[in-house]
Amino acid sequence: MNDIALDKVARAGAFTLEEATIDDLHRAICAGAITCVAVVEHYIKRARAFNGPSSMLVTPDGKPVPKATGTVRAGAPLNFPTQTLKVSELLPDLDKYKGPPLEYGRMEATASDPSVQQQFGMIVGVPNAGQVNALATLNIRGERSVTCKGEFDKHPSLGPLPKGAPPQCEYFRHLPDALETAAALDAKYGRKPDLDALPMYGVVFSFKDPFDTIDMRSTGGGDAAYDMDFPARDHVLVDQLRKKGAIIFAKAVNTEYNGRAGDPGGRNKPDKVLASTLGYQRATWGGNPSNPYDTTRAASLGSSSGSALSVSTNMVMASLGEETRASCRGPSNHNAVALILPHKAMIGFDGGAIGADIYCDRSGIHARSLVDCAKILDALKDPEQGYYDPRDVYTTVPRSSVLSTPYVSHLREPGATLKGLRLGVIRESMAIPPGSKTEEPIVTAAAREIKEVLGGKLGATLVQSSHRFALNDPAMETMKVDFRVALARLIPVFMPDILFRLGNDGQPLFKEFAAAIAPTEFFPGKTFGSGTMAPMDYLVGLAEGRIEPPVNLDLGTVQHQQLANTFRFHISQYLERRAGDWKAKGFTETLANWAELNKRSKFWGDDQRAAFKNWEETGDPRNPLDGRQGVNERIMLRELLRRVDMMVILENKLDALVRLHTPWPPGLIGHPHQYDIPSNLAPESLSGPNAGLTEMLVPAGYVTTVYDPVFALSADGKKYVSKATHTPKQIPAPGLPFSLVFRCEPGKEDIQLRVASAYEAASRRRIPPPAFGPLPMG
């Protein structure tokens, strides 16, 4: 921008930080309309206004609880709601319940800081809360660490630390906080930053808590009393952003340990149970976030909830999240923000971060536009190492899968068309099972959006797959080889074990296969098969197209995997590395193994306490349960799913794929999952993360009608289950958001960016959450 244009911007004095892009910010700084300090101050102001608790306890009697305060955020301690919900208003037929004791909601002191409290046990969202609880820790001196809080973090210029301060606090307090970093940028560069060298200049970031940040508490969301709750070194991506001029502002609330990691099984059982954990993107230290479009609902269907939520509510400009299953896509989808989720191994995660499943964990970029996401992706590249991270073994991949040109160069401006491109429409993502109405509003809106914008306005040729529960458009070309056909051809070669799987009832999952093969014992004590064929001959017939695939063989049914025991390995490795980094600096961190982690932690649910004790006692990495190998399954499934995508793309001459992220709206916090699906995550949406493929999400619209499932007591009275309802519920405008997901093969992100950005420019669907609008500048 020339000097005349910059002066014009400065004279206008109309810069608003909310919804601003990176380019908007840089123009305003260069014009003198705002400073880096003013940017940080405004985000602190927004955090003070909107970043408080938004959930209330579920109690036996529904009576108010005493006032309780939590940790300090944005200059003031948290104040928790005193109102509670009587459990009988949530769970019907409670007098007939015969299951394990329920874990009712309660306030308790934390393990990390016994002087502050947090919510434990059952919770629900507060209607119209005016708060969303997106950020767990802000990079503000005195509150950015529990180890070195208050006066233990006072600026070195203010004299010596008080008596009793841990020795590491003398080291820590020399690290500038966000405001001091901003002031240093202003002093050094003023209105003339070198934006080529510092492309992230003044951009304020939050990070999912598992990313290590040297100047903020980093515990993966867990309430664990480390000797030093801040690490000795940055995650490599955090380090890159610092070097490029970014301001490291906050750690975002997330489902602790990236989704609670599951339970490997063992002798430890919970003393009490939770009726549901739907909507619990929850950290014992940071609490639970809420959806900004309806605060009674989940912020996401994934653990990076606070990352996308902080971007959507304009508490930061951008955020890095992590995805194992849907931890980045779910938050982007339900908070109406854009996402670039690079393919597994392009940019690292597990080096310098607390992971959940090393075979799937990957970093994602949340921003309010794909333009900003692409700019950040380019900035994360090291001039010498590229995207390689020596501490993340998964980044050892051929560099041909990474574009040699800047990612931002492949974006399209408004007015671009997609004529000549062929897009595969994944109908599996728009399936509506018989008897369900939950999916209808979003599926109907997404199908219309794809046809009218991608096919109509932008002119792409749309080619649809087929699924038994999805309606095909008779006017649209249908794939000759779709995902079901590709699976039938590839499973016999890459993962024949899938056909031998048993369902939760102990019976064959693929009944046509079981009926065709001769009786054979495949698992100890389990015999099935009533036909005459040898399994090998069935596989040959399936691959050659002579045998029709089982009716339920599709992208959804193949996604299930045995739990891998890698979480036990990864946390042990992380703790050892973290302690080693401190030892190299002359300090001792004694929380360095599983035993100490469990000894010095608290969990908001007793099921997590039991699971973590079982993880501590897990020593065998092979997952021998039922003869299935969790690690092997992940690697085999990745090979299978990548080739399924490629076969569909090649056979139908497609340029890219598009799908609906999920047909379900964000669930009500603490209410039942979608018809007892444990994760409330459509199985088909796991294809991308299990394959490790690059995915890009763009907001695609809103729905104002939803059908929420309700609780019902099981026939034996031992648990609460999910029951379908056909009663519509109306949501105030703009409604609840949904997104389209664009997918491509590794190394073809230039085409993917072209398609996704053209759609974003043509649709402009994002509407900021109305209850969290602009605050006055200054």
C-alpha positions in Angstrom: 0.0 0.0 0.0 1.4 3.4 -0.9 1.8 6.4 1.5 -1.3 8.2 0.3 -3.5 5.1 0.9 -2.0 4.6 4.3 -2.6 8.2 5.3 -6.2 7.8 4.1 -6.6 4.7 6.4 -5.1 6.6 9.4 -7.4 9.7 8.9 -10.5 7.5 8.6 -9.8 6.2 12.1 -12.4 3.5 11.5 -10.3 0.3 12.0 -12.1 -2.4 13.9 -10.1 -5.4 15.2 -13.1 -7.8 15.2 -13.3 -9.8 12.0 -10.1 -8.2 10.7 -7.8 -10.2 8.5 -4.0 -10.3 8.8 -3.8 -7.9 5.8 -6.3 -5.6 7.5 -4.2 -5.5 10.6 -1.0 -4.8 8.8 -2.5 -2.0 6.8 -3.8 -0.4 10.0 -0.4 -0.7 11.7 1.4 0.8 8.8 -1.2 3.6 8.6 -0.7 4.4 12.3 -4.4 3.5 13.0 -3.4 0.9 15.7 -0.3 -0.4 17.5 0.6 -3.9 18.6 0.0 -2.9 22.3 -3.5 -1.7 21.4 -4.2 -4.9 19.7 -3.2 -7.0 22.7 -5.1 -4.7 25.1 -8.2 -5.0 23.0 -8.0 -8.8 23.1 -7.5 -8.8 26.8 -10.6 -6.6 27.1 -12.6 -9.1 25.0 -11.3 -12.0 27.2 -12.4 -10.1 30.3 -15.9 -9.6 28.8 -16.5 -13.0 27.3 -14.1 -15.6 28.6 -15.8 -16.8 31.8 -17.4 -20.1 32.9 -20.5 -21.0 30.9 -21.6 -24.3 32.5 -23.5 -25.1 35.7 -23.5 -28.2 37.9 -26.0 -31.0 37.8 -26.9 -31.9 41.4 -29.3 -34.2 43.2 -31.5 -31.4 44.5 -30.9 -28.5 42.1 -30.2 -26.1 45.0 -27.7 -23.3 44.6 -24.1 -24.0 45.6 -21.9 -21.5 47.5 -20.0 -19.0 45.5 -16.6 -20.3 44.3 -13.7 -18.5 42.6 -11.2 -20.0 40.1 -7.9 -18.9 38.7 -7.2 -15.4 37.6 -7.9 -14.6 33.9 -7.6 -11.3 32.2 -6.9 -9.6 35.5 -9.7 -11.0 37.7 -10.6 -14.4 39.3 -13.2 -16.6 37.7 -16.6 -16.6 39.3 -18.6 -19.8 38.8 -22.4 -20.0 38.5 -24.1 -20.9 41.8 -27.3 -22.1 40.1 -27.5 -25.8 39.5 -29.8 -28.2 37.5 -31.7 -30.9 39.4 -30.7 -34.2 37.9 -34.3 -35.4 37.6 -34.9 -32.6 35.1 -32.2 -34.2 32.9 -32.6 -37.9 33.5 -36.1 -39.5 33.4 -37.2 -42.4 35.6 -34.4 -41.8 38.1 -36.2 -43.7 40.7 -35.9 -46.8 38.5 -32.2 -46.4 37.8 -30.2 -49.5 38.9 -26.8 -48.6 37.5 -23.5 -47.5 39.2 -23.6 -44.4 41.3 -23.8 -41.2 39.2 -21.1 -38.6 39.5 -23.0 -35.5 40.4 -21.6 -32.0 39.8 -19.6 -30.3 42.6 -17.0 -27.6 43.1 -13.6 -28.7 44.3 -10.1 -27.3 44.8 -7.7 -28.1 41.9 -4.5 -30.2 42.3 -2.4 -27.5 40.6 -3.5 -24.7 42.9 -5.6 -25.8 45.9 -6.5 -22.1 46.5 -8.7 -22.1 43.5 -11.7 -24.2 42.5 -13.1 -25.8 39.3 -16.3 -27.7 38.3 -16.1 -31.5 38.7 -18.7 -34.2 37.7 -21.9 -33.6 35.7 -22.6 -30.2 34.1 -24.9 -28.6 31.5 -24.6 -25.4 29.6 -26.0 -22.1 30.8 -28.6 -20.5 28.4 -27.5 -17.2 27.0 -24.5 -17.3 29.2 -22.7 -14.3 27.6 -19.5 -16.3 28.2 -17.9 -19.1 26.3 -14.8 -20.2 28.3 -12.4 -20.4 25.3 -9.1 -19.5 26.8 -7.6 -21.3 29.8 -4.4 -19.2 30.3 -3.6 -15.7 29.1 0.0 -14.6 28.6 -0.3 -11.8 31.2 2.4 -11.4 33.8 1.3 -12.8 37.2 -1.4 -15.2 35.8 0.3 -17.1 33.0 1.7 -19.7 35.4 0.6 -21.4 38.6 4.1 -22.2 39.6 5.1 -18.6 39.3 1.9 -16.7 39.8 1.2 -13.2 41.2 4.3 -11.6 42.7 6.4 -14.6 41.8 6.2 -13.3 38.2 6.9 -9.6 38.7 9.0 -7.8 36.2 12.8 -7.9 36.9 12.8 -4.1 37.0 10.6 -4.1 40.1 13.2 -5.7 42.3 13.8 -9.1 43.8 11.1 -11.8 44.1 9.4 -12.3 47.4 10.7 -14.9 49.9 9.4 -18.4 49.1 9.4 -17.9 45.4 10.6 -21.1 43.6 14.0 -20.7 42.1 12.8 -21.3 38.6 10.6 -18.2 38.8 13.7 -16.0 38.6 14.3 -17.6 35.2 10.6 -17.4 34.2 10.0 -13.7 35.0 12.7 -12.7 32.5 10.4 -14.0 29.7 8.2 -11.1 28.4 4.5 -11.5 28.4 2.2 -10.6 25.5 1.9 -6.9 26.3 5.7 -6.6 26.7 6.3 -8.4 23.5 3.9 -6.1 21.7 5.6 -3.0 23.2 8.9 -4.3 22.0 7.6 -4.7 18.5 6.1 -1.2 18.5 9.4 0.3 19.8 11.5 -1.5 17.2 9.4 -1.2 14.1 6.7 1.4 14.7 4.7 1.9 11.5 7.4 0.2 9.3 7.7 -3.5 10.1 9.5 -5.7 7.6 6.5 -7.8 6.6 8.5 -10.0 4.3 10.7 -11.1 7.2 7.9 -10.9 9.7 4.7 -12.0 7.9 3.0 -12.7 11.3 3.8 -9.2 12.7 1.5 -8.3 15.5 -0.8 -11.3 14.8 -2.2 -12.5 18.1 -2.4 -16.3 18.5 -3.9 -18.8 20.9 -2.8 -22.4 21.0 -4.4 -25.6 22.0 -3.0 -26.3 25.4 -0.9 -29.4 24.4 1.4 -27.2 22.3 4.4 -26.3 24.6 4.9 -22.6 25.1 7.8 -21.4 27.3 6.0 -18.4 28.7 2.7 -20.1 29.6 1.3 -23.0 31.6 1.4 -26.1 29.3 -0.2 -29.3 30.7 -2.4 -30.6 27.9 -5.4 -29.2 29.7 -4.7 -31.5 32.7 -4.8 -30.5 36.3 -1.3 -31.8 37.1 0.9 -30.2 39.7 4.2 -30.0 37.8 7.2 -28.5 39.6 7.2 -26.1 36.6 3.9 -25.9 34.8 5.7 -24.1 31.9 8.1 -26.1 29.6 11.7 -25.3 29.0 11.3 -25.0 25.2 8.7 -24.1 22.7 7.0 -26.4 20.3 8.6 -26.0 16.9 5.6 -24.3 15.4 5.3 -21.9 18.3 8.9 -21.1 17.8 8.4 -20.4 14.1 5.6 -18.0 14.8 7.6 -16.1 17.3 10.4 -15.7 14.8 7.9 -14.4 12.2 6.6 -11.6 14.5 3.5 -13.3 16.1 2.3 -12.5 19.6 1.9 -15.7 21.7 -1.2 -14.7 23.7 -3.1 -17.6 25.2 -3.6 -21.3 25.7 -7.0 -22.5 24.6 -9.3 -24.8 26.5 -9.4 -28.3 25.1 -10.6 -31.8 26.0 -7.7 -32.7 28.2 -5.0 -34.9 26.7 -6.6 -34.4 23.3 -9.8 -36.3 23.8 -9.2 -38.2 27.1 -7.3 -41.0 25.3 -9.7 -43.8 26.1 -9.2 -46.6 28.6 -6.8 -49.5 27.7 -8.6 -51.7 30.3 -7.3 -53.1 33.5 -8.1 -53.6 37.1 -9.0 -50.0 37.8 -12.7 -49.1 37.6 -14.5 -45.8 38.2 -16.3 -45.5 41.5 -19.0 -43.3 39.9 -20.1 -42.8 36.3 -21.3 -39.9 34.1 -24.6 -40.3 32.3 -23.1 -38.6 29.2 -20.0 -36.7 28.3 -21.5 -35.1 25.2 -20.4 -31.5 24.9 -17.5 -32.0 27.4 -14.6 -30.5 25.4 -13.4 -30.2 28.9 -10.2 -29.7 30.9 -10.0 -30.3 34.6 -7.9 -27.1 34.9 -9.5 -24.9 32.2 -13.2 -26.1 32.4 -15.7 -26.6 29.7 -16.4 -24.3 26.7 -19.7 -23.5 25.1 -20.9 -22.8 21.6 -21.1 -19.1 20.8 -24.3 -19.5 18.8 -26.1 -21.3 21.6 -24.3 -21.6 24.9 -26.2 -24.6 26.1 -24.5 -26.6 23.3 -21.1 -28.1 22.7 -18.4 -25.8 21.3 -17.4 -28.7 19.0 -17.3 -32.4 18.3 -13.5 -32.3 18.8 -11.0 -31.4 21.5 -9.5 -28.2 19.9 -12.7 -26.4 20.9 -11.1 -23.4 22.5 -8.8 -22.8 19.6 -11.6 -22.3 17.0 -13.9 -20.8 19.6 -11.4 -18.1 20.5 -11.1 -17.2 16.8 -14.8 -17.2 16.2 -15.5 -14.9 19.2 -12.6 -12.6 18.2 -10.5 -13.1 21.3 -7.6 -13.8 19.0 -6.9 -13.5 15.3 -5.7 -17.1 14.7 -5.0 -20.3 16.6 -3.2 -23.6 16.2 -5.1 -26.8 17.1 -4.5 -30.5 17.0 -6.6 -33.2 15.5 -6.6 -36.9 16.3 -10.0 -37.8 15.1 -12.0 -34.6 14.5 -10.4 -32.2 17.0 -9.8 -29.4 14.5 -12.6 -30.0 12.0 -15.3 -30.3 14.6 -14.4 -26.9 16.3 -14.1 -25.2 12.9 -17.5 -26.6 11.8 -19.4 -25.6 14.9 -17.8 -22.2 15.3 -18.0 -21.0 11.6 -14.2 -20.5 11.1 -11.9 -21.7 8.3 -9.4 -24.4 8.7 -6.4 -25.8 6.9 -5.4 -29.2 8.3 -2.2 -30.3 6.5 -1.7 -33.9 5.7 -0.2 -36.1 8.4 3.6 -35.5 8.5 3.6 -32.2 6.6 3.8 -30.1 9.8 4.7 -31.7 13.1 2.8 -32.0 16.3 4.2 -34.7 18.5 7.6 -33.2 19.0 7.1 -30.8 22.0 3.4 -31.5 22.6 1.2 -33.8 24.6 -0.4 -36.1 22.1 -3.1 -38.8 22.1 -2.4 -41.1 19.2 0.9 -40.5 17.4 -0.5 -42.3 14.3 -3.2 -39.7 13.8 -2.2 -36.5 15.7 -1.6 -33.5 13.4 -1.6 -29.8 13.7 -4.3 -27.6 12.2 -4.7 -23.8 11.5 -7.8 -22.0 12.6 -8.6 -18.5 11.2 -11.6 -16.6 10.0 -10.6 -17.0 6.3 -8.6 -19.4 4.2 -6.4 -16.5 3.2 -5.2 -16.1 6.7 -4.8 -19.9 7.2 -2.6 -20.1 4.1 -0.5 -17.2 5.2 0.1 -18.9 8.5 0.9 -22.2 6.8 3.6 -20.4 4.8 4.9 -18.7 7.9 5.3 -22.0 9.7 7.9 -23.1 7.2 11.5 -22.9 8.5 13.9 -21.3 5.9 16.3 -24.2 6.3 14.5 -27.2 7.7 11.2 -26.6 5.8 8.4 -28.3 7.7 10.6 -31.0 9.1 10.7 -31.4 12.9 13.5 -33.7 14.3 11.5 -34.4 17.4 8.5 -35.7 15.4 9.3 -39.0 13.6 6.3 -38.7 11.4 7.7 -35.7 9.5 10.3 -37.9 7.8 8.4 -38.0 4.5 9.3 -37.3 0.9 9.2 -33.5 0.4 7.4 -34.0 -2.9 4.2 -34.1 -0.8 4.8 -30.5 0.1 4.3 -27.7 -2.4 7.4 -25.8 -3.5 5.4 -22.7 -4.1 3.8 -20.5 -1.4 0.4 -21.9 -0.4 -1.1 -18.4 -0.4 -0.3 -18.1 -4.1 -2.9 -20.7 -5.0 -5.9 -18.8 -3.5 -8.6 -17.4 -5.7 -10.3 -14.0 -5.5 -14.0 -13.3 -5.8 -15.2 -13.9 -9.4 -13.1 -16.9 -10.0 -14.8 -20.0 -11.5 -14.2 -23.7 -11.2 -15.2 -24.5 -14.8 -13.3 -27.4 -16.2 -12.8 -29.0 -12.7 -14.5 -32.2 -11.6 -15.4 -32.4 -7.9 -16.4 -35.7 -6.2 -19.4 -35.2 -3.9 -19.1 -37.7 -1.0 -22.8 -38.7 -0.4 -21.7 -40.9 2.6 -21.4 -37.7 4.6 -25.0 -36.8 3.9 -26.7 -40.1 4.9 -29.9 -40.1 6.9 -30.5 -43.5 8.6 -34.1 -44.8 8.6 -36.1 -43.4 11.5 -33.8 -40.5 12.2 -34.6 -36.8 11.6 -31.5 -35.3 13.3 -29.6 -35.2 10.0 -32.3 -33.7 7.8 -31.8 -29.9 8.3 -28.1 -29.9 7.8 -28.0 -32.5 5.0 -30.7 -30.7 3.1 -28.9 -27.3 3.4 -25.5 -28.8 2.5 -26.8 -30.6 -0.6 -28.4 -27.4 -1.8 -25.2 -25.4 -1.1 -23.0 -27.8 -3.0 -25.3 -27.9 -6.0 -26.1 -24.2 -6.2 -22.7 -22.7 -5.4 -20.1 -25.2 -6.4 -22.0 -26.6 -9.3 -24.1 -23.6 -10.3 -22.4 -20.3 -9.5 -18.8 -21.6 -9.8 -19.5 -24.0 -12.7 -17.7 -27.2 -11.4 -18.8 -30.5 -12.7 -20.2 -32.5 -9.7 -19.8 -36.3 -9.6 -21.6 -38.0 -6.7 -20.9 -41.2 -4.9 -23.8 -43.5 -3.8 -24.8 -44.6 -0.3 -27.8 -46.7 0.8 -29.0 -44.0 3.2 -28.3 -41.0 1.0 -30.5 -39.5 -1.8 -28.7 -39.0 -5.1 -29.5 -36.1 -7.3 -30.8 -37.5 -10.6 -29.5 -34.5 -12.5 -25.9 -35.1 -11.2 -23.3 -37.4 -12.7 -22.8 -40.6 -10.6 -19.4 -42.2 -10.0 -18.7 -45.3 -12.0 -16.3 -46.5 -9.2 -17.4 -45.1 -5.8 -16.1 -45.6 -2.3 -18.0 -48.8 -1.8 -16.6 -50.4 -5.0 -13.1 -49.1 -4.1 -13.3 -50.7 -0.7 -14.4 -54.0 -2.2 -11.4 -54.0 -4.5 -8.8 -52.9 -2.0 -9.8 -54.5 1.3 -8.8 -58.1 0.1 -5.3 -56.8 -0.5 -4.7 -54.2 2.2 -6.9 -55.1 5.1 -8.8 -58.3 4.8 -9.2 -58.5 8.6 -12.0 -55.9 8.3 -14.4 -58.6 7.0 -13.9 -60.8 10.0 -14.9 -58.1 12.5 -17.6 -58.7 15.1 -20.1 -56.2 16.2 -20.9 -55.1 19.8 -23.3 -58.1 20.0 -20.5 -60.6 19.3 -22.0 -61.4 15.9 -20.4 -60.9 12.5 -20.5 -57.3 11.4 -20.7 -58.2 7.7 -23.4 -60.8 7.7 -23.3 -61.5 3.9 -19.6 -62.5 4.3 -20.4 -64.7 7.3 -23.3 -66.4 5.4 -21.0 -67.2 2.4 -18.0 -68.7 4.1 -17.7 -72.2 5.6 -17.8 -72.5 9.4 -14.4 -71.6 10.7 -13.0 -70.5 14.0 -11.3 -67.2 13.6 -11.2 -66.1 17.2 -11.0 -68.3 20.3 -14.4 -69.4 21.3 -16.2 -67.6 18.4 -17.2 -69.7 15.4 -19.3 -68.3 12.6 -20.0 -69.0 8.9 -22.8 -71.1 7.4 -21.8 -71.3 3.7 -19.3 -73.3 1.7 -16.7 -70.8 0.4 -13.2 -70.5 1.7 -12.6 -66.9 3.0 -9.8 -66.5 0.5 -12.1 -67.4 -2.4 -14.7 -64.9 -1.2 -12.0 -62.2 -1.2 -11.0 -63.0 -4.7 -14.6 -62.8 -5.9 -15.1 -59.5 -4.0 -12.0 -57.9 -5.5 -12.9 -59.1 -9.0 -16.5 -57.8 -8.8 -18.1 -61.3 -9.0 -19.5 -61.0 -5.4 -21.6 -58.1 -4.3 -20.0 -56.3 -1.3 -21.8 -56.6 2.0 -24.6 -54.0 2.1 -23.0 -52.2 5.1 -19.4 -52.2 3.8 -18.8 -48.5 3.5 -16.6 -45.6 4.7 -18.4 -45.6 8.1 -18.1 -49.3 9.0 -14.3 -49.6 8.2 -13.2 -46.7 10.4 -13.3 -48.5 13.8 -9.9 -49.5 15.2 -8.7 -51.2 18.3 -7.4 -48.7 20.8 -3.6 -48.4 20.4 -1.4 -48.5 23.5 0.7 -45.7 22.1 -0.7 -43.1 24.5 1.3 -44.9 27.2 4.5 -44.6 25.1 3.8 -41.0 24.1 3.2 -39.5 27.5 6.2 -41.3 28.9 8.3 -39.9 26.1 6.9 -36.4 26.5 7.5 -36.3 30.3 11.0 -37.6 29.9 11.8 -35.1 27.2 10.3 -32.2 29.2 12.3 -33.2 32.3 15.4 -33.5 30.2 15.0 -30.1 28.7 14.8 -28.6 32.2 17.9 -30.6 33.4 19.8 -29.0 30.5 18.9 -25.6 32.0 20.0 -26.6 35.5 16.5 -27.3 37.0 14.9 -30.5 38.2 11.3 -31.5 37.1 10.2 -34.5 39.2 6.9 -35.0 37.5 8.7 -37.1 34.9 6.7 -40.4 34.7 3.2 -41.9 34.8 3.3 -42.7 38.5 4.1 -39.0 39.4 1.5 -37.8 36.8 -1.3 -39.8 38.4 -0.1 -39.0 42.0 -0.2 -35.3 41.3 -3.3 -35.0 39.1 -7.1 -34.6 39.5 -9.7 -35.4 36.9 -13.2 -33.9 36.4 -14.6 -37.5 35.9 -13.7 -40.6 37.9 -13.7 -42.6 34.7 -10.6 -40.6 33.6 -8.9 -41.3 37.0 -9.4 -45.0 36.5 -8.3 -44.9 32.9 -5.1 -43.1 33.7 -4.2 -45.7 36.4 -4.8 -48.4 33.8 -2.5 -46.5 31.4 0.2 -46.3 34.0 -0.1 -50.1 34.4 0.0 -50.8 30.7 3.3 -52.3 29.5 2.6 -54.2 26.4 2.5 -52.2 23.2 1.0 -55.0 21.1 -2.7 -54.7 22.1 -3.3 -58.5 22.1 -7.1 -58.1 22.8 -9.0 -60.5 20.5 -5.9 -60.8 18.4 -6.2 -57.3 17.0 -3.3 -54.9 16.9 -4.2 -51.2 17.5 -0.9 -49.9 16.0 -1.0 -52.2 13.0 -4.6 -51.3 12.3 -3.8 -47.6 12.1 -1.0 -48.2 9.6 -3.0 -50.6 7.6 -6.1 -48.4 7.6 -4.1 -45.4 6.4 -2.8 -47.4 3.4 -6.3 -48.6 2.6 -8.1 -45.2 2.9 -5.5 -43.3 0.9 -5.8 -45.8 -1.9 -9.6 -45.7 -1.7 -9.5 -41.9 -2.2 -7.0 -42.3 -5.1 -9.0 -45.0 -6.8 -12.1 -42.9 -6.7 -10.3 -39.8 -7.9 -8.4 -41.7 -10.8 -11.3 -43.8 -11.9 -13.7 -40.8 -12.1 -11.1 -38.3 -13.3 -11.7 -36.0 -10.3 -9.7 -33.0 -9.3 -10.8 -32.9 -5.6 -13.5 -34.2 -3.2 -16.1 -32.3 -1.2 -18.1 -33.5 1.7 -20.3 -32.3 4.6 -18.3 -32.4 7.8 -21.1 -33.8 9.9 -24.9 -34.0 9.5 -25.4 -33.3 13.2 -25.7 -30.0 15.0 -23.6 -29.4 18.2 -25.1 -31.5 21.0 -26.6 -30.1 24.2 -23.9 -30.2 26.9 -24.4 -33.1 29.2 -27.2 -34.6 27.2 -27.2 -37.9 25.2 -25.0 -38.6 22.3 -26.6 -39.2 18.9 -28.4 -42.6 19.4 -25.7 -43.9 21.7 -22.8 -43.3 19.3 -20.1 -42.8 21.9 -18.2 -39.9 20.2 -21.3 -38.2 18.6 -19.1 -38.2 15.5 -20.3 -39.5 12.2 -18.0 -42.5 11.4 -17.7 -41.4 7.7 -16.0 -38.2 8.8 -13.0 -40.2 10.2 -11.8 -41.0 6.7 -9.6 -37.9 6.4 -7.8 -38.1 9.7 -7.4 -41.9 9.6 -5.9 -41.5 6.1 -3.9 -38.5 7.2 -5.0 -36.4 4.2 -5.0 -32.6 3.9 -8.4 -31.2 4.5 -9.8 -27.7 4.3 -13.0 -26.5 6.0 -15.1 -23.5 4.9 -18.3 -22.3 6.7 -21.2 -23.2 4.5 -24.3 -21.9 6.2 -26.6 -22.2 9.2 -29.7 -24.1 10.3 -32.4 -22.9 12.6 -34.2 -26.2 13.1 -32.7 -29.1 15.0 -33.9 -32.5 16.4 -32.0 -33.2 19.7 -32.0 -36.8 21.0 -33.3 -37.3 24.6 -32.4 -39.6 27.5 -34.2 -42.8 28.1 -33.5 -45.5 30.8 -32.4 -48.8 29.3 -34.7 -51.8 29.7 -32.6 -53.3 32.5 -32.4 -49.9 34.2 -28.6 -50.0 34.4 -27.7 -47.1 32.1 -29.2 -44.1 30.2 -29.4 -44.4 26.5 -30.2 -42.1 23.6 -33.7 -41.9 22.1 -34.6 -40.3 18.8 -37.1 -37.4 18.8 -39.1 -36.1 15.9 -39.9 -32.9 17.8 -38.2 -29.9 16.1 -36.5 -27.2 18.1 -36.1 -23.7 16.7 -32.8 -21.8 17.1 -32.6 -18.0 16.9 -30.9 -16.6 13.8 -28.4 -17.0 12.4 -28.8 -20.6 13.7 -26.1 -23.3 14.1 -23.3 -23.4 11.6 -22.1 -26.2 9.3 -19.1 -26.5 7.0 -18.0 -28.1 3.8 -14.7 -30.1 3.7 -12.4 -30.2 0.7 -10.0 -33.0 0.3 -7.3 -33.9 -2.1 -4.2 -36.2 -2.4 -0.9 -35.1 -0.8 1.0 -32.7 -3.1 -2.2 -31.4 -4.8 -3.0 -28.8 -2.2 -2.7 -26.1 -5.0 -5.9 -27.5 -6.6 -7.5 -27.9 -3.1 -6.8 -24.3 -2.3 -8.1 -23.1 -5.6 -11.4 -25.0 -5.1 -11.9 -24.2 -1.4 -11.0 -20.5 -1.7 -13.2 -20.0 -4.8 -16.1 -21.4 -2.8 -15.3 -19.2 0.2 -15.1 -16.1 -1.9 -18.3 -16.9 -3.7 -20.3 -17.9 -0.6 -19.2 -15.7 2.3 -21.2 -17.7 4.8 -19.5 -16.8 8.0 -21.7 -14.7 10.4 -20.0 -13.7 13.7 -21.8 -14.9 16.8 -24.2 -12.0 17.6 -23.9 -12.3 21.4 -20.2 -11.7 21.2 -20.0 -8.6 19.0 -17.5 -5.7 18.8 -16.4 -3.8 21.8 -15.3 -0.2 21.6 -11.6 0.3 20.7 -9.4 2.0 23.1 
